[in-house]
Amino acid sequence: HVSGQLKVAPEHCVSSVLDYMGKPHFDVFLKFWRQYQKLNESDGREQYLVRYLMSSHPGCTLNDAVELAVFLKRTGHQPEQVQDFYPTPGTVSTCMFYTGLDPYTLKPVFVEKTAEGKALQRALLQYYEPRNAEKVIKALKMTHREDLIPLLVPAEGRRAVQRSARRADSPEVTIHNDGT
């Protein structure tokens, strides 16, 4: 009985995002994954795939991040390692990041550059963390996918966000100089 892990970088599951990354579509990864599982089962090995995922790559919208979060939840994956996109000199992705254009077609490419937008995408990929509940709920509301809140936000996180919202909505008490 041998246990181990293989690190792979599918990075996303949305075809348009994978196209911008220059990666094959996700069905290629799924075929590999199934074959890997079969080989391990036939050899009696317990080996796992560690998937590297990326948030905020040029071309990745908040809707795309929601789609990836749903995929992760439905397949039972809770990634611990999520890479935020950072421009690297000499890459096509960096060209898209700075120009907002696909260098091959010269068509506009969505590029998330705000700190908040990046944080929301990252939180979606680690939806299961109670500390991310507020950001995940905000992202789901922004994308009009409130229906996914019970699926993606742990009950503990939903309760904490509700408590926080109630505190924020409670009227402030003002004491005037006359004591009223």
Residue pairs with C-beta under 8 A, 6 or more apart in sequence:
1 44
1 45
1 46
2 45
2 46
2 47
3 45
3 46
3 47
4 45
4 46
4 47
4 48
5 47
5 48
5 49
5 50
6 36
6 47
6 48
6 49
6 50
7 49
7 50
7 52
8 29
8 32
8 49
8 50
8 51
8 52
9 51
9 52
10 23
10 26
10 29
10 51
10 52
10 53
11 18
11 21
11 23
11 52
11 53
11 54
11 57
11 83
12 18
12 21
12 23
12 26
12 53
12 54
12 57
12 60
12 64
12 68
13 26
13 67
13 68
13 71
14 26
14 60
14 64
14 67
14 68
15 25
15 26
16 59
16 64
17 57
17 59
17 60
17 64
18 24
18 25
18 26
19 59
20 57
20 58
20 59
20 60
20 93
20 96
20 102
20 109
21 54
21 57
21 59
21 93
22 92
22 93
33 49
36 47
36 49
39 45
40 46
40 47
50 81
51 77
51 79
52 81
52 83
53 68
53 79
53 81
53 82
53 83
53 125
54 60
54 82
54 83
54 84
54 85
55 65
55 82
55 83
55 84
55 85
55 118
55 121
55 122
55 124
55 125
56 84
56 85
56 112
56 117
56 118
56 121
56 122
57 85
57 93
58 85
58 93
58 96
58 97
58 109
58 110
58 111
59 96
59 102
59 109
59 110
59 111
60 85
60 110
60 112
60 121
61 110
61 112
62 112
62 117
62 120
62 121
62 124
62 139
62 142
62 143
63 143
65 120
65 121
65 124
65 125
65 139
66 124
66 139
66 140
66 143
66 145
66 148
68 124
68 125
69 124
69 125
69 127
69 136
69 148
69 152
70 148
70 151
70 152
72 78
72 79
72 125
72 127
73 127
73 128
73 151
73 152
78 126
78 128
79 125
79 126
80 126
82 122
82 125
82 126
84 118
84 122
85 93
85 97
87 93
87 94
87 97
87 98
88 94
92 103
95 101
95 103
96 102
96 103
96 109
96 111
97 111
97 113
100 108
100 109
100 111
101 107
101 108
101 109
102 108
102 109
112 118
112 121
119 135
120 135
120 136
120 138
120 139
120 142
121 139
123 129
123 132
123 135
123 136
123 139
124 132
124 135
124 136
124 139
124 152
126 132
127 136
127 152
127 153
128 154
129 157
130 154
130 156
130 157
130 160
131 157
132 157
133 153
133 154
133 156
133 157
133 158
133 160
133 161
134 157
134 160
134 161
134 164
136 149
136 152
136 153
136 157
137 149
137 153
137 158
137 161
140 146
140 148
140 149
140 152
140 153
149 158
150 158
153 161
